[in-house]
Amino acid sequence: MAEPTTSTTVAITASAGLVSLLPFVNGDALFGAVIGAAFLAYTQVSLNYGKRICSLMLSIALGYALAPEVSNRTGINSHTVIACFTSMFALPLLVKIMQWVNKSTLNEIFQTTSKFFNALSNTFGKESNKK
């Protein structure tokens, strides 16, 4: 007998395939997000089925929503590949950031984020000035 997660993953994949036929949905990004999220949910064996399904749905949403932005920033034109990798890495990255925020003081958070955004603005500011 198949696991409930397997049959649920098949149902979600089939419904995502039907949704991708809608004209306003980027089918490539949706397909990549579903594949990446299914891989992530498949490898999370320590979670119960309800949490696996929630992480699958959240991962699909993150992968689909972030694919255009990551594609614009990196120059990779394949929305399928970008959505797949984004859906695999966005959720674990957000969990790590949440754990760090819970352990840190407010002063540490402000110092670290200001250094990070300062480095980003210096990096991307130089590129925009060259054009």
N, C-alpha and C positions, 0 to 999 in steps of 0.2 A: 504494500500500500504506500502511496506517495505521501510525503510530508505535507502538512497544511501550507507550509511556506512555498513549496514547489507549485502546488495548484494555484495558490494566490498569485505567485509571480507570473504564471502562465496567463491568468485572467487579467492581470494588470498590463502585461505585454500586449495581449490581444486588444484590450480596450484602448491602449495607447496607439496601436496600429490603426484603429478605426478613427480615433480623434485626429490623427495626422492627416486624414483625408480632407479635413476642413480647410478652407482656403486661407485662413489667417494664422494657421499653425505651421511653424517650421518643422516639417517632418523629420529632417535630418537631425536637428538638435534634439528633438523628442526621442528619436530612436537611440541616439548616443547616450542620452541621459538615462533612459530605461536600462540599457545594457550595463552602464557603469553602476547604477544603483542596484541592479540585480546581483552584480558581482560583489558589491559591498555587503548586501544583505545575506548573500550566500556564505560569505566568509565570517560573519558574526555569529559563531556557533554558541557563544556564551549567553546570548540574549534569548529571552522567551519569544514566542511567535508574535505576540502583539507588538513588542518593541521592534522586532525585525520588520514588520509591516510598516510601522510608523517611520522607521529609519529609511525604508525603501521609498515611501511616498515623499518624505522630506528631501531625500537625496535626488529624486527625480525633479522636484521643484527647483532645488538649488542648481542642478546641472543645466536645466532648461533656461532658467532665468539668467544665469551668469555666462552662458555660452557666447552671446553676442559681445558682451563687454570684454571677455578674455580674448576673443577673436580679434577685436579691434586693437587691443593693447599688444598682442603678440605677433600679429601678422599671419597667423595660421588661418587659412581660409576654410578649412573643413570643419563645419559646425558639428558634425557627428563625432569627430575625434575630440574636439574641445569639450563638448557636452559630456562625453564619456569620462574623460579624465577629471573634469570639474565635479561631476556627480560622485566620483570615487573619492576625491580628496577634500571636497568642501566640508562635508559633515565631520570627518575626524579632525580637520583643522579647526573648525568652530568649537568642537568639544574641548580640544586642547587650550584654545584661547579662553573658553569659559572657565576651565579649571585654573588657569593662570590668574584670571581676574578675581576669582573667589579667594585665592591665596594672597594676592597683592594688596598693598595699601593704595589709597587713592592717589597719593603723591607719586608712587612708583608707576602707576598706570599713566598719569599725565606726563611724567618724564619720558617714559618709553615711547608712548605714542607721539609725543612732540618730536623726539629724535627720529622716529620712523618717517613721519610725514615731512620733516625737514629734509631728510635724505631723498625721499621721493621727489620733492619739489626741486631739489638741486639736480637730480638726475634727469627728470623730464623737462625741467626748465632749460637746461642746456641744449637739449634736442630741439625744443621748439624755437630757440633763438637762432639755431643754425639755418632754419628754413627761410 
